[in-house]
Amino acid sequence: MASYHTLNELHHIFNFDIKDNLFIYRRKHSIDEFNMLIDAVARDPNINGIDIGSISISNTELDILTNMLKQNKNITSLSVHNINGGNGFMLSHEFLSFFDMLSHNNNITKFEYYNGTFHNRTKYFGELLEKNTSLTSLNLQNNNITNDDMKILSNGLSKNRTLTSIDISKNKFDDIGLEYLLGALKHNYSLIFIEFSNTVDVIDDHYFMNEIDYYYNTKLIVDAIYKELENNKNYKDKLMYKIFKNI
Protein backbone atom coordinates (compact mmCIF):
# COMPACT_ATOMS: atom_id res chain seq x y z
CA MET A 1 0.00 0.00 0.00
CA ALA A 2 1.35 3.43 -0.94
CA SER A 3 2.24 5.80 1.85
CA TYR A 4 0.65 9.26 1.70
CA HIS A 5 2.07 12.11 3.70
CA THR A 6 0.01 15.15 2.69
CA LEU A 7 -3.67 15.89 2.16
CA ASN A 8 -3.02 17.11 -1.37
CA GLU A 9 -1.89 13.63 -2.37
CA LEU A 10 -5.29 12.21 -1.43
CA HIS A 11 -7.49 14.29 -3.74
CA HIS A 12 -7.74 11.43 -6.24
CA ILE A 13 -9.31 9.23 -3.53
CA PHE A 14 -11.53 11.61 -1.56
CA ASN A 15 -13.79 14.53 -2.30
CA PHE A 16 -12.75 17.23 0.13
CA ASP A 17 -12.01 20.92 0.41
CA ILE A 18 -9.12 22.32 2.39
CA LYS A 19 -8.83 25.73 4.00
CA ASP A 20 -8.36 25.70 7.72
CA ASN A 21 -11.14 23.10 7.84
CA LEU A 22 -11.26 19.76 6.08
CA PHE A 23 -14.60 18.94 4.44
CA ILE A 24 -15.02 15.25 3.60
CA TYR A 25 -18.13 14.34 1.62
CA ARG A 26 -19.93 12.04 -0.81
CA ARG A 27 -17.42 9.43 -1.85
CA LYS A 28 -17.10 5.70 -1.30
CA HIS A 29 -13.80 4.73 0.24
CA SER A 30 -12.02 1.81 1.88
CA ILE A 31 -10.95 1.63 5.51
CA ASP A 32 -7.32 1.90 4.45
CA GLU A 33 -8.07 5.05 2.47
CA PHE A 34 -9.92 6.59 5.40
CA ASN A 35 -6.99 5.72 7.66
CA MET A 36 -4.61 7.47 5.25
CA LEU A 37 -6.77 10.57 5.26
CA ILE A 38 -7.02 10.78 9.05
CA ASP A 39 -3.29 10.19 9.32
CA ALA A 40 -2.70 13.07 6.91
CA VAL A 41 -4.96 15.31 9.02
CA ALA A 42 -2.96 14.41 12.12
CA ARG A 43 0.23 15.42 10.32
CA ASP A 44 -1.07 18.78 9.10
CA PRO A 45 -0.79 21.55 11.74
CA ASN A 46 -2.90 23.94 9.64
CA ILE A 47 -6.13 21.94 9.93
CA ASN A 48 -8.22 22.99 12.93
CA GLY A 49 -11.60 21.65 11.86
CA ILE A 50 -13.11 18.49 10.35
CA ASP A 51 -16.48 18.38 8.60
CA ILE A 52 -17.71 14.90 7.61
CA GLY A 53 -20.95 14.68 5.66
CA SER A 54 -23.02 12.38 3.46
CA ILE A 55 -20.72 9.37 3.69
CA SER A 56 -20.84 6.01 5.42
CA ILE A 57 -18.51 5.48 8.37
CA SER A 58 -17.90 2.02 9.81
CA ASN A 59 -17.10 1.29 13.44
CA THR A 60 -13.46 0.73 12.48
CA GLU A 61 -13.29 4.15 10.83
CA LEU A 62 -14.97 5.79 13.81
CA ASP A 63 -12.32 4.21 16.01
CA ILE A 64 -9.59 5.64 13.73
CA LEU A 65 -11.14 9.10 14.01
CA THR A 66 -11.51 8.81 17.79
CA ASN A 67 -7.90 7.79 18.34
CA MET A 68 -6.63 10.65 16.19
CA LEU A 69 -8.72 13.21 18.10
CA LYS A 70 -7.42 11.88 21.40
CA GLN A 71 -3.90 12.83 20.34
CA ASN A 72 -4.52 15.90 18.16
CA LYS A 73 -4.31 19.32 19.81
CA ASN A 74 -5.09 21.40 16.70
CA ILE A 75 -8.65 20.30 15.95
CA THR A 76 -11.12 22.66 17.62
CA SER A 77 -14.18 22.06 15.45
CA LEU A 78 -15.88 18.76 14.53
CA SER A 79 -18.97 18.47 12.35
CA VAL A 80 -20.73 15.18 11.57
CA HIS A 81 -23.91 15.14 9.47
CA ASN A 82 -25.94 12.93 7.12
CA ILE A 83 -23.82 9.96 8.23
CA ASN A 84 -24.76 6.42 7.20
CA GLY A 85 -27.81 7.48 5.24
CA GLY A 86 -29.07 9.77 8.01
CA ASN A 87 -28.97 7.04 10.66
CA GLY A 88 -25.92 8.51 12.39
CA PHE A 89 -23.19 6.47 14.00
CA MET A 90 -24.05 2.90 14.92
CA LEU A 91 -24.55 2.29 18.64
CA SER A 92 -21.44 0.25 19.39
CA HIS A 93 -18.32 0.01 21.53
CA GLU A 94 -16.63 2.39 19.08
CA PHE A 95 -19.50 4.85 19.44
CA LEU A 96 -19.14 4.77 23.23
CA SER A 97 -15.40 5.36 22.91
CA PHE A 98 -16.05 8.29 20.59
CA PHE A 99 -18.39 9.96 23.07
CA ASP A 100 -16.09 9.22 25.99
CA MET A 101 -13.32 10.97 24.04
CA LEU A 102 -15.59 13.97 23.38
CA SER A 103 -16.70 14.15 26.99
CA HIS A 104 -13.10 14.49 28.16
CA ASN A 105 -11.67 16.41 25.21
CA ASN A 106 -10.13 19.77 26.12
CA ASN A 107 -9.53 21.10 22.59
CA ILE A 108 -12.78 20.84 20.66
CA THR A 109 -14.95 23.91 21.24
CA LYS A 110 -17.52 23.35 18.49
CA PHE A 111 -19.36 20.07 17.85
CA GLU A 112 -22.09 19.56 15.26
CA TYR A 113 -24.15 16.39 14.96
CA TYR A 114 -27.13 17.05 12.70
CA ASN A 115 -29.42 15.54 10.06
CA GLY A 116 -29.35 12.21 11.84
CA THR A 117 -31.17 10.52 14.70
CA PHE A 118 -30.93 10.29 18.49
CA HIS A 119 -32.45 6.81 18.65
CA ASN A 120 -31.04 5.05 21.76
CA ARG A 121 -28.19 7.55 21.93
CA THR A 122 -29.63 10.45 23.90
CA LYS A 123 -28.01 9.65 27.23
CA TYR A 124 -24.55 9.93 25.68
CA PHE A 125 -25.32 13.46 24.48
CA GLY A 126 -26.58 14.23 27.98
CA GLU A 127 -23.36 12.93 29.49
CA LEU A 128 -21.37 14.97 26.98
CA LEU A 129 -23.12 18.13 28.15
CA GLU A 130 -22.58 17.21 31.79
CA LYS A 131 -18.90 16.23 31.60
CA ASN A 132 -17.30 18.30 28.83
CA THR A 133 -15.53 21.50 29.88
CA SER A 134 -14.38 22.88 26.51
CA LEU A 135 -17.43 22.96 24.21
CA THR A 136 -18.91 26.42 23.65
CA SER A 137 -21.07 25.62 20.61
CA LEU A 138 -23.29 22.57 19.99
CA ASN A 139 -25.48 21.98 16.93
CA LEU A 140 -28.10 19.20 17.23
CA GLN A 141 -30.36 20.34 14.42
CA ASN A 142 -32.78 17.92 12.75
CA ASN A 143 -32.16 14.77 14.82
CA ASN A 144 -35.81 13.90 15.58
CA ILE A 145 -35.27 14.97 19.21
CA THR A 146 -38.41 14.27 21.28
CA ASN A 147 -39.68 15.47 24.67
CA ASP A 148 -38.03 12.48 26.35
CA ASP A 149 -34.75 13.36 24.65
CA MET A 150 -35.10 16.98 25.78
CA LYS A 151 -35.51 15.85 29.37
CA ILE A 152 -32.14 14.07 29.24
CA LEU A 153 -30.40 16.86 27.34
CA SER A 154 -31.76 19.49 29.71
CA ASN A 155 -30.47 17.56 32.71
CA GLY A 156 -26.99 17.62 31.20
CA LEU A 157 -27.38 21.26 30.20
CA SER A 158 -28.27 22.25 33.75
CA LYS A 159 -24.83 21.00 34.86
CA ASN A 160 -22.86 22.47 31.96
CA ARG A 161 -20.75 25.55 32.65
CA THR A 162 -19.08 26.31 29.29
CA LEU A 163 -21.63 26.05 26.48
CA THR A 164 -22.72 29.45 25.16
CA SER A 165 -24.65 28.40 22.03
CA ILE A 166 -26.95 25.48 21.22
CA ASP A 167 -29.00 24.76 18.09
CA ILE A 168 -31.91 22.36 18.63
CA SER A 169 -33.98 23.52 15.66
CA LYS A 170 -36.04 21.31 13.31
CA ASN A 171 -36.69 18.64 15.92
CA LYS A 172 -39.78 16.85 17.28
CA PHE A 173 -40.34 18.16 20.81
CA ASP A 174 -43.14 20.51 21.84
CA ASP A 175 -43.93 22.79 24.78
CA ILE A 176 -43.15 19.98 27.23
CA GLY A 177 -39.63 19.80 25.85
CA LEU A 178 -39.38 23.59 26.12
CA GLU A 179 -40.35 23.36 29.79
CA TYR A 180 -37.45 20.97 30.37
CA LEU A 181 -35.19 23.49 28.65
CA LEU A 182 -36.50 26.29 30.84
CA GLY A 183 -35.79 24.21 33.92
CA ALA A 184 -32.19 23.76 32.78
CA LEU A 185 -31.73 27.49 32.23
CA LYS A 186 -32.54 28.15 35.86
CA HIS A 187 -29.24 26.42 36.70
CA ASN A 188 -27.15 27.22 33.63
CA TYR A 189 -25.42 30.61 33.52
CA SER A 190 -23.25 30.21 30.45
CA LEU A 191 -25.79 29.74 27.64
CA ILE A 192 -26.57 32.94 25.74
CA PHE A 193 -27.82 31.70 22.36
CA ILE A 194 -30.58 29.15 21.69
CA GLU A 195 -32.10 28.33 18.34
CA PHE A 196 -35.20 26.17 18.13
CA SER A 197 -36.88 27.45 14.97
CA ASN A 198 -39.27 25.08 13.18
CA THR A 199 -39.19 22.75 16.16
CA VAL A 200 -42.44 22.75 18.07
CA ASP A 201 -44.68 20.16 16.42
CA VAL A 202 -47.80 21.27 14.62
CA ILE A 203 -50.63 19.90 16.67
CA ASP A 204 -52.55 16.90 15.36
CA ASP A 205 -55.91 17.45 13.69
CA HIS A 206 -57.58 15.63 16.61
CA TYR A 207 -56.60 18.50 18.88
CA PHE A 208 -57.29 21.35 16.48
CA MET A 209 -59.86 22.84 18.87
CA ASN A 210 -57.18 23.14 21.55
CA GLU A 211 -54.68 24.80 19.24
CA ILE A 212 -55.18 28.28 20.67
CA ASP A 213 -54.57 27.08 24.24
CA TYR A 214 -51.60 25.05 23.04
CA TYR A 215 -50.01 28.05 21.36
CA TYR A 216 -50.72 30.26 24.36
CA ASN A 217 -49.03 27.86 26.76
CA THR A 218 -46.05 27.52 24.46
CA LYS A 219 -45.76 31.29 24.15
CA LEU A 220 -45.69 31.60 27.95
CA ILE A 221 -42.81 29.12 28.10
CA VAL A 222 -40.89 30.90 25.32
CA ASP A 223 -41.35 34.23 27.13
CA ALA A 224 -40.07 32.59 30.32
CA ILE A 225 -37.00 31.37 28.46
CA TYR A 226 -36.38 34.91 27.25
CA LYS A 227 -36.64 36.17 30.82
CA GLU A 228 -34.30 33.48 32.13
CA LEU A 229 -31.66 34.37 29.54
CA GLU A 230 -32.00 38.04 30.38
CA ASN A 231 -31.01 37.15 33.92
CA ASN A 232 -28.02 35.23 32.62
CA LYS A 233 -24.66 36.57 33.82
CA ASN A 234 -23.05 36.21 30.39
CA TYR A 235 -25.95 37.99 28.73
CA LYS A 236 -25.49 40.98 31.01
CA ASP A 237 -21.74 41.01 30.41
CA LYS A 238 -21.74 40.47 26.66
CA LEU A 239 -25.05 42.11 25.74
CA MET A 240 -25.93 39.37 23.30
CA TYR A 241 -28.48 36.62 23.05
CA LYS A 242 -31.00 35.47 20.52
CA ILE A 243 -33.79 32.95 20.27
CA PHE A 244 -35.54 32.04 17.04
CA LYS A 245 -39.13 31.17 17.94
CA ASN A 246 -40.88 30.49 14.65
CA ILE A 247 -43.45 28.17 16.19
SERO-4910 file (N, C-alpha, C, O; in steps of 0.05 Angstrom, whole numbers):
BEGIN
 pado doro    nc1    nc2    nc3   cac1   cac2   cac3    cc1    cc2    cc3    oc1    oc2    oc3
  Met    A     17    -24      0      0      0      0     17     25      0     37     26     15
  Ala    A     11     44    -17     27     69    -19     24     85      7      3     84     20
  Ser    A     45     99     13     45    116     37     40    145     29     55    156     13
  Tyr    A     19    158     40     13    185     34     20    202     58     16    195     81
  His    A     32    225     52     41    242     74     28    269     75     29    283     96
  Thr    A     14    277     54      0    303     54    -28    299     44    -35    280     30
  Leu    A    -46    319     52    -73    318     43    -76    321     13    -93    309      1
  Asn    A    -59    337      2    -60    342    -27    -57    317    -44    -68    314    -66
  Glu    A    -42    298    -33    -38    273    -47    -62    254    -47    -62    233    -60
  Leu    A    -83    262    -32   -106    244    -29   -130    254    -45   -152    242    -43
  His    A   -127    275    -60   -150    286    -75   -161    266    -95   -185    268   -102
  His    A   -145    248   -105   -155    229   -125   -171    207   -112   -184    191   -126
  Ile    A   -171    205    -85   -186    185    -71   -211    197    -58   -233    185    -60
  Phe    A   -208    220    -46   -231    232    -31   -240    258    -44   -225    272    -58
  Asn    A   -266    264    -40   -276    291    -46   -273    307    -21   -286    300     -1
  Phe    A   -257    327    -21   -255    345      3   -244    372     -5   -231    375    -26
  Asp    A   -250    391     12   -240    418      8   -222    424     32   -227    415     54
  Ile    A   -201    439     27   -182    446     48   -179    477     50   -172    490     30
  Lys    A   -185    487     73   -177    515     80   -164    511    107   -142    499    109
  Asp    A   -176    522    128   -167    514    154   -184    491    165   -178    480    186
  Asn    A   -206    485    150   -223    462    157   -222    442    134   -219    449    111
  Leu    A   -225    417    141   -225    395    122   -254    386    119   -266    376    138
  Phe    A   -265    388     94   -292    379     89   -291    353     73   -281    352     50
  Ile    A   -301    331     85   -300    305     72   -329    298     65   -347    299     82
  Tyr    A   -335    291     40   -363    287     32   -366    269      8   -348    268    -10
  Arg    A   -388    255      7   -399    241    -16   -378    225    -33   -374    232    -56
  Arg    A   -366    206    -21   -348    189    -37   -345    162    -23   -340    161      1
  Lys    A   -348    140    -37   -342    114    -26   -312    111    -22   -296    121    -38
  His    A   -304     98     -1   -276     95      5   -272     69     21   -291     58     32
  Ser    A   -247     60     21   -240     36     38   -231     45     65   -225     69     69
  Ile    A   -229     26     83   -219     33    110   -190     42    109   -182     61    123
  Asp    A   -174     30     92   -146     38     89   -145     67     79   -128     82     88
  Glu    A   -162     74     60   -161    101     49   -170    121     71   -158    143     73
  Phe    A   -190    114     86   -198    132    108   -176    135    128   -171    157    139
  Asn    A   -162    114    134   -140    114    153   -118    133    143   -106    148    158
  Met    A   -112    132    117    -92    149    105   -100    179    108    -84    196    114
  Leu    A   -126    184    104   -135    211    105   -133    222    134   -123    244    138
  Ile    A   -142    207    153   -140    216    181   -111    219    190   -105    237    205
  Asp    A    -94    201    180    -66    204    186    -54    230    175    -38    243    188
  Ala    A    -63    237    151    -54    261    138    -64    286    154    -49    306    156
  Val    A    -89    284    164    -99    306    180    -82    310    205    -76    332    213
  Ala    A    -75    287    218    -59    288    242    -32    301    237    -20    313    256
  Arg    A    -22    298    213      5    308    206      4    338    198     25    351    197
  Asp    A    -19    348    193    -21    376    182    -29    395    204    -51    395    214
  Pro    A    -10    412    212    -16    431    235    -35    454    227    -43    469    245
  Asn    A    -41    457    202    -58    479    193    -88    472    194   -104    490    191
  Ile    A    -94    447    198   -123    439    199   -133    441    227   -123    427    245
  Asn    A   -153    458    232   -164    460    259   -194    452    260   -207    455    280
  Gly    A   -205    442    237   -232    433    237   -237    410    218   -224    409    197
  Ile    A   -255    392    225   -262    370    207   -292    370    204   -307    371    223
  Asp    A   -301    368    179   -330    368    172   -334    343    155   -324    341    133
  Ile    A   -349    323    166   -354    298    152   -384    296    146   -400    296    164
  Gly    A   -391    294    120   -419    294    113   -425    275     90   -410    273     71
  Ser    A   -449    263     91   -460    248     69   -443    225     61   -441    218     37
  Ile    A   -430    212     80   -414    187     74   -421    166     95   -433    172    115
  Ser    A   -413    142     89   -417    120    108   -391    116    124   -369    116    112
  Ile    A   -393    113    150   -370    110    167   -374     84    184   -394     82    199
  Ser    A   -356     65    181   -358     40    196   -348     44    225   -337     65    231
  Asn    A   -352     24    241   -342     26    269   -311     28    269   -300     42    286
  Thr    A   -299     14    251   -269     15    250   -260     43    243   -240     53    255
  Glu    A   -273     56    224   -266     83    217   -272    103    239   -256    122    243
  Leu    A   -294     98    253   -299    116    276   -278    113    297   -271    133    310
  Asp    A   -268     89    301   -246     84    320   -221     99    311   -206    110    328
  Ile    A   -215     99    285   -192    113    275   -194    143    280   -175    155    289
  Leu    A   -218    154    275   -223    182    280   -220    189    310   -208    209    317
  Thr    A   -231    172    327   -230    176    356   -202    177    366   -194    194    381
  Asn    A   -186    157    358   -158    156    367   -141    180    357   -124    189    372
  Met    A   -147    189    333   -133    213    324   -140    237    341   -122    253    348
  Leu    A   -166    241    347   -174    264    362   -165    263    391   -162    284    404
  Lys    A   -160    240    401   -148    238    428   -121    250    429   -113    261    450
  Gln    A   -106    248    407    -78    257    407    -75    285    395    -56    299    402
  Asn    A    -94    293    378    -90    318    363    -98    342    381   -119    342    394
  Lys    A    -81    362    380    -86    386    396    -94    410    379   -100    432    389
  Asn    A    -95    406    352   -102    428    334   -131    430    327   -142    451    321
  Ile    A   -145    407    327   -173    406    319   -191    418    341   -192    409    363
  Thr    A   -204    440    333   -222    453    352   -252    452    344   -270    459    359
  Ser    A   -256    442    319   -284    441    309   -288    414    295   -273    406    279
  Leu    A   -311    401    302   -318    375    291   -347    375    283   -364    380    300
  Ser    A   -352    370    257   -379    369    247   -385    343    234   -370    334    217
  Val    A   -407    330    242   -415    304    231   -444    305    224   -461    312    240
  His    A   -451    300    198   -478    303    189   -484    284    166   -467    278    150
  Asn    A   -510    276    164   -519    259    142   -501    233    141   -495    224    119
  Ile    A   -494    223    164   -476    199    165   -493    174    162   -515    172    173
  Asn    A   -482    155    147   -495    128    144   -525    131    136   -542    119    148
  Gly    A   -529    147    115   -556    150    105   -575    164    123   -599    160    122
  Gly    A   -565    181    141   -581    195    160   -586    181    186   -601    191    203
  Asn    A   -575    157    189   -579    141    213   -559    147    235   -561    137    257
  Gly    A   -539    163    228   -518    170    248   -499    147    253   -500    127    239
  Phe    A   -482    151    273   -464    129    280   -479    106    292   -498    110    306
  Met    A   -469     82    287   -481     58    298   -475     57    328   -453     64    337
  Leu    A   -495     48    344   -491     46    373   -473     21    378   -482     -1    373
  Ser    A   -449     26    386   -429      5    388   -408     12    408   -408     34    420
  His    A   -389     -6    413   -366      0    431   -351     24    420   -342     41    436
  Glu    A   -347     25    394   -333     48    382   -347     74    386   -335     95    390
  Phe    A   -374     73    384   -390     97    389   -386    107    418   -383    131    422
  Leu    A   -387     88    436   -383     95    465   -355    107    469   -352    126    485
  Ser    A   -335     96    456   -308    107    458   -306    135    447   -293    153    458
  Phe    A   -320    139    424   -321    166    412   -333    187    431   -322    208    434
  Phe    A   -355    180    443   -368    199    461   -352    202    488   -353    224    500
  Asp    A   -339    182    496   -322    184    520   -299    204    514   -292    220    530
  Met    A   -288    201    489   -266    219    481   -277    248    481   -263    266    491
  Leu    A   -301    252    469   -312    279    468   -317    291    495   -313    314    500
  Ser    A   -327    274    513   -334    283    540   -310    293    555   -312    310    573
  His    A   -286    282    549   -262    290    563   -242    306    546   -220    311    555
  Asn    A   -251    313    522   -233    328    504   -231    357    513   -251    370    520
  Asn    A   -207    368    513   -203    395    522   -197    415    500   -191    438    505
  Asn    A   -198    405    475   -191    422    452   -214    430    434   -215    452    424
  Ile    A   -233    412    431   -256    417    413   -275    436    427   -286    430    449
  Thr    A   -280    458    414   -299    478    425   -326    479    410   -345    490    420
  Lys    A   -326    467    386   -350    467    370   -356    439    360   -339    427    346
  Phe    A   -380    428    366   -387    401    357   -415    403    344   -433    414    356
  Glu    A   -417    392    320   -442    391    305   -449    362    299   -432    347    288
  Tyr    A   -473    354    306   -483    328    299   -512    332    290   -530    333    306
  Tyr    A   -516    334    264   -543    341    254   -550    324    230   -534    311    217
  Asn    A   -577    327    223   -588    311    201   -584    281    206   -574    267    188
  Gly    A   -590    272    230   -587    244    237   -610    235    255   -633    241    249
  Thr    A   -603    220    275   -623    210    294   -611    207    322   -587    202    324
  Phe    A   -627    210    342   -619    206    370   -626    178    380   -622    173    404
  His    A   -637    161    364   -649    136    373   -629    120    390   -608    112    381
  Asn    A   -637    116    416   -621    101    435   -593    113    441   -576    100    452
  Arg    A   -590    139    434   -564    151    439   -565    176    456   -544    188    463
  Thr    A   -589    183    465   -593    209    478   -576    212    503   -565    233    509
  Lys    A   -574    191    519   -560    193    545   -531    200    541   -519    212    559
  Tyr    A   -519    193    518   -491    199    514   -487    228    507   -467    240    514
  Phe    A   -507    240    494   -506    269    490   -511    284    516   -498    305    521
  Gly    A   -528    273    533   -532    285    560   -506    284    576   -500    303    590
  Glu    A   -492    261    575   -467    259    590   -446    277    579   -429    288    593
  Leu    A   -446    281    552   -427    299    540   -431    328    551   -412    341    558
  Leu    A   -457    336    552   -462    363    563   -454    365    592   -445    386    601
  Glu    A   -458    344    607   -452    344    636   -422    344    641   -412    358    660
  Lys    A   -406    329    625   -378    325    632   -358    343    617   -337    350    628
  Asn    A   -365    351    593   -346    366    577   -342    394    588   -361    407    597
  Thr    A   -317    404    587   -311    430    598   -298    448    577   -286    469    584
  Ser    A   -299    441    551   -288    458    530   -308    467    509   -303    488    497
  Leu    A   -329    452    505   -349    459    484   -362    486    491   -372    490    513
  Thr    A   -363    503    471   -378    528    473   -401    529    453   -420    545    457
  Ser    A   -400    512    433   -421    512    412   -429    484    405   -412    467    400
  Leu    A   -456    478    406   -466    451    400   -490    454    381   -509    468    387
  Asn    A   -488    440    358   -510    440    339   -522    412    337   -509    393    329
  Leu    A   -547    410    345   -562    384    345   -587    386    327   -607    374    333
  Gln    A   -585    402    306   -607    407    288   -616    382    274   -600    365    264
  Asn    A   -643    379    272   -656    358    255   -646    330    262   -637    315    245
  Asn    A   -650    322    287   -643    295    296   -668    281    308   -665    261    322
  Asn    A   -692    290    301   -716    278    312   -717    277    342   -726    258    354
  Ile    A   -706    298    355   -705    299    384   -734    303    395   -749    321    387
  Thr    A   -741    286    414   -768    285    426   -768    298    453   -747    307    463
  Asn    A   -792    299    466   -794    309    493   -776    293    513   -763    304    530
  Asp    A   -777    267    510   -761    250    527   -731    256    523   -716    256    543
  Asp    A   -723    260    498   -695    267    493   -688    294    506   -666    297    517
  Met    A   -707    313    504   -702    340    516   -699    338    546   -684    354    558
  Lys    A   -713    320    559   -710    317    587   -682    309    595   -670    320    614
  Ile    A   -670    290    580   -643    281    585   -623    303    578   -604    308    593
  Leu    A   -626    316    555   -608    337    547   -609    360    567   -588    372    573
  Ser    A   -632    367    576   -635    390    594   -622    384    621   -611    402    634
  Asn    A   -623    359    629   -609    351    654   -579    356    652   -567    366    670
  Gly    A   -568    348    629   -540    352    624   -534    382    621   -513    392    631
  Leu    A   -551    397    608   -548    425    604   -548    440    630   -534    460    633
  Ser    A   -564    431    649   -565    445    675   -539    443    690   -534    460    708
  Lys    A   -522    424    683   -497    420    697   -473    430    681   -450    430    690
  Asn    A   -479    440    657   -457    449    639   -450    478    647   -467    494    653
  Arg    A   -424    484    645   -415    511    653   -399    525    631   -388    547    636
  Thr    A   -398    514    607   -382    526    586   -397    532    560   -389    550    546
  Leu    A   -418    518    555   -433    521    530   -446    548    528   -460    556    547
  Thr    A   -442    563    507   -454    589    503   -475    589    481   -492    607    480
  Ser    A   -475    569    463   -493    568    441   -502    539    435   -486    521    435
  Ile    A   -528    536    431   -539    510    424   -561    513    403   -578    531    405
  Asp    A   -560    496    383   -580    495    362   -595    469    364   -584    448    359
  Ile    A   -621    471    371   -638    447    373   -662    451    354   -684    441    360
  Ser    A   -658    465    332   -680    470    313   -687    446    297   -672    427    295
  Lys    A   -711    447    285   -721    426    266   -722    399    279   -714    379    267
  Asn    A   -731    398    304   -734    373    318   -763    367    325   -781    381    314
  Lys    A   -769    347    342   -796    337    346   -807    341    374   -826    327    381
  Phe    A   -795    358    390   -807    363    416   -827    386    415   -828    401    395
  Asp    A   -843    389    436   -863    410    437   -859    427    462   -837    430    472
  Asp    A   -881    438    473   -879    456    496   -869    441    521   -858    453    539
  Ile    A   -873    415    522   -863    400    545   -832    399    544   -819    403    564
  Gly    A   -822    395    520   -793    396    517   -781    424    523   -760    426    535
  Leu    A   -796    445    516   -788    472    522   -788    477    552   -771    492    563
  Glu    A   -807    464    566   -807    467    596   -782    454    608   -771    465    627
  Tyr    A   -774    432    598   -749    419    607   -726    438    603   -708    442    620
  Leu    A   -725    451    579   -704    470    573   -704    493    592   -683    502    602
  Leu    A   -728    504    598   -730    526    617   -719    518    644   -706    534    658
  Gly    A   -726    494    653   -716    484    678   -685    484    679   -673    490    700
  Ala    A   -673    476    657   -644    475    656   -632    503    657   -611    507    670
  Leu    A   -645    522    645   -635    550    645   -635    563    672   -620    582    677
  Lys    A   -651    552    690   -651    563    717   -625    556    732   -619    568    753
  His    A   -610    537    721   -585    528    734   -560    534    716   -538    532    726
  Asn    A   -565    540    691   -543    544    673   -539    574    668   -558    589    661
  Tyr    A   -514    584    673   -508    612    670   -488    618    649   -476    640    648
  Ser    A   -484    599    631   -465    604    609   -479    608    582   -469    621    565
  Leu    A   -502    595    579   -516    595    553   -528    622    546   -543    633    562
  Ile    A   -521    633    523   -531    659    515   -545    658    487   -556    679    479
  Phe    A   -544    636    474   -556    634    447   -570    607    445   -558    586    448
  Ile    A   -596    608    439   -612    583    434   -627    586    408   -640    607    404
  Glu    A   -625    567    391   -642    567    367   -659    542    367   -650    519    369
  Phe    A   -686    546    366   -704    523    363   -726    529    342   -749    522    346
  Ser    A   -718    543    321   -738    549    299   -748    523    286   -733    504    284
  Asn    A   -773    524    278   -785    502    264   -783    476    280   -778    455    269
  Thr    A   -787    478    306   -784    455    323   -810    446    335   -817    422    332
  Val    A   -825    464    347   -849    455    361   -869    443    342   -877    456    323
  Asp    A   -876    418    347   -894    403    328   -920    417    324   -932    428    342
  Val    A   -929    416    299   -956    425    292   -975    405    305   -972    381    302
  Ile    A   -995    416    318  -1013    398    333  -1029    380    315  -1036    389    292
  Asp    A  -1035    356    323  -1051    338    307  -1079    349    302  -1090    365    318
  Asp    A  -1091    340    280  -1118    349    274  -1138    343    296  -1157    357    300
  His    A  -1134    321    311  -1152    313    332  -1154    335    353  -1175    338    366
  Tyr    A  -1133    350    356  -1132    370    378  -1134    398    367  -1126    418    380
  Phe    A  -1144    401    342  -1146    427    330  -1160    447    347  -1153    471    348
  Met    A  -1182    438    361  -1197    457    377  -1181    468    401  -1188    489    412
  Asn    A  -1160    454    409  -1144    463    431  -1119    479    422  -1102    486    438
  Glu    A  -1118    484    396  -1094    496    385  -1088    523    397  -1065    529    403
  Ile    A  -1108    539    402  -1104    566    413  -1091    563    441  -1072    577    448
  Asp    A  -1103    546    458  -1091    542    485  -1063    531    483  -1046    538    499
  Tyr    A  -1059    513    464  -1032    501    461  -1012    523    454   -990    524    466
  Tyr    A  -1019    540    435  -1000    561    427   -996    580    450   -973    589    455
  Tyr    A  -1017    586    465  -1014    605    487   -995    595    508   -978    609    518
  Asn    A   -998    569    515   -981    557    535   -952    557    526   -933    563    541
  Thr    A   -948    551    500   -921    550    489   -909    578    490   -885    582    496
  Lys    A   -925    598    483   -915    626    483   -906    634    511   -886    648    514
  Leu    A   -921    626    531   -914    632    559   -887    620    566   -870    633    579
  Ile    A   -882    596    556   -856    582    562   -834    597    547   -812    601    559
  Val    A   -838    604    522   -818    618    506   -811    645    520   -788    652    522
  Asp    A   -832    659    529   -827    685    543   -811    680    568   -794    697    576
  Ala    A   -816    658    582   -801    652    606   -772    646    600   -754    653    616
  Ile    A   -767    633    577   -740    627    569   -726    654    563   -702    657    571
  Tyr    A   -739    672    550   -728    698    545   -719    711    572   -697    721    575
  Lys    A   -738    711    591   -733    723    616   -709    710    631   -693    724    643
  Glu    A   -708    684    629   -686    670    643   -659    677    630   -639    681    645
  Leu    A   -658    680    604   -633    687    591   -626    716    597   -602    723    599
  Glu    A   -646    733    601   -640    761    608   -627    763    635   -613    782    641
  Asn    A   -633    743    652   -620    743    678   -593    729    678   -579    729    699
  Asn    A   -586    719    655   -560    705    652   -537    723    656   -536    745    644
  Lys    A   -517    715    671   -493    731    676   -478    739    651   -470    761    647
  Asn    A   -475    719    633   -461    724    608   -476    744    590   -464    761    577
  Tyr    A   -503    741    591   -519    760    575   -514    789    584   -511    807    567
  Lys    A   -514    793    610   -510    820    620   -482    830    613   -478    854    608
  Asp    A   -462    812    614   -435    820    608   -430    825    579   -417    845    571
  Lys    A   -441    808    562   -435    809    533   -456    823    516   -452    829    493
  Leu    A   -479    829    529   -501    842    515   -508    828    489   -512    841    468
  Met    A   -510    802    490   -519    787    466   -534    762    474   -525    747    491
  Tyr    A   -556    758    461   -570    732    461   -592    733    440   -601    755    432
  Lys    A   -600    710    431   -620    709    410   -635    683    412   -622    662    416
  Ile    A   -660    683    408   -676    659    405   -693    662    381   -708    682    377
  Phe    A   -692    642    363   -711    641    341   -735    625    351   -732    603    361
  Lys    A   -759    637    348   -783    623    359   -805    622    338   -828    630    343
  Asn    A   -798    612    314   -818    610    293   -834    585    298   -830    564    286
  Ile    A   -853    587    316   -869    563    324   -898    566    315   -914    549    320
***
